Amino acid sequence: MFGTVVTDVCQGTSNGLVSVNETPENRIRALRSRYENCLYVDGNLEITGLDHEQFYSTDLSFLNSIREVRSSTQFANSTGAMIAELR
């Protein structure tokens, strides 16, 4: 079978709003590596460390395959202000 490989379960994170000391580009690269082609996230899905402009200008389409997050979903900017939290 050829095409996109979908991973059933990917491990989530538990960093919360703690700064991860990496550039936004490296943060997105790490998120893409963790969640691209993932169906289920076992733990939290945390998109943090991006400022407002970076968040809205970054292609997050690699998250489109996710169907279920087994804990919480958090989007927050680099100042720690919550953009959204979904449960």
C-alpha positions in Angstrom: 0.0 0.0 0.0 1.4 3.4 -1.0 0.5 6.9 0.3 0.4 8.7 3.6 1.2 6.6 6.7 -1.2 7.4 9.5 -0.1 6.7 13.1 -3.0 5.5 15.2 -1.8 6.9 18.6 0.7 9.7 19.2 2.0 10.7 22.7 0.8 14.1 23.9 2.7 16.5 26.0 2.3 17.9 29.5 4.3 21.2 29.4 1.4 23.5 30.1 2.3 27.1 29.7 5.9 26.5 30.7 8.4 28.1 28.2 10.2 25.4 26.2 13.2 27.6 25.3 13.2 27.0 21.5 12.6 29.1 18.5 9.0 29.2 17.1 10.4 27.5 13.9 11.9 24.6 16.0 8.7 24.4 18.0 6.6 24.0 14.9 9.0 21.5 13.5 8.8 19.4 16.7 5.0 19.6 16.7 4.9 18.5 13.1 7.2 15.6 13.8 5.0 14.5 16.7 1.5 14.9 15.3 1.7 14.8 11.5 -0.6 11.9 10.3 -1.7 11.1 13.8 -5.3 10.1 14.5 -5.4 10.0 18.4 -3.3 12.0 20.9 -2.8 10.2 24.1 -2.4 13.1 26.5 -2.5 16.9 25.9 -2.3 18.6 22.6 -0.4 21.8 23.4 0.3 24.5 20.8 2.3 27.1 22.9 5.2 29.4 22.5 4.0 31.3 19.5 3.1 35.0 19.5 -0.2 36.1 17.9 1.2 36.8 14.5 3.2 33.5 14.4 0.2 31.5 15.5 -2.1 32.9 12.8 0.5 32.8 10.1 1.8 29.3 10.7 0.5 26.4 8.7 -1.0 24.0 11.2 -2.7 21.8 8.6 -0.5 18.9 9.8 -3.0 18.7 12.7 -5.9 17.9 10.4 -5.6 14.1 10.7 -6.2 14.2 14.5 -9.7 12.8 15.4 -9.4 12.6 19.2 -7.3 14.1 22.0 -7.6 12.0 25.2 -6.9 14.9 27.6 -7.0 18.6 26.8 -6.2 20.8 23.9 -4.5 24.1 24.6 -3.4 27.0 22.4 -1.5 29.8 24.1 0.9 32.5 23.0 4.4 33.1 24.2 3.3 35.5 27.0 1.2 32.7 28.5 -2.1 34.3 27.6 -4.6 31.6 26.7 -5.8 31.8 23.1 -8.2 28.9 23.6 -8.6 25.8 25.6 -10.9 23.0 24.4 -11.8 19.9 26.3 
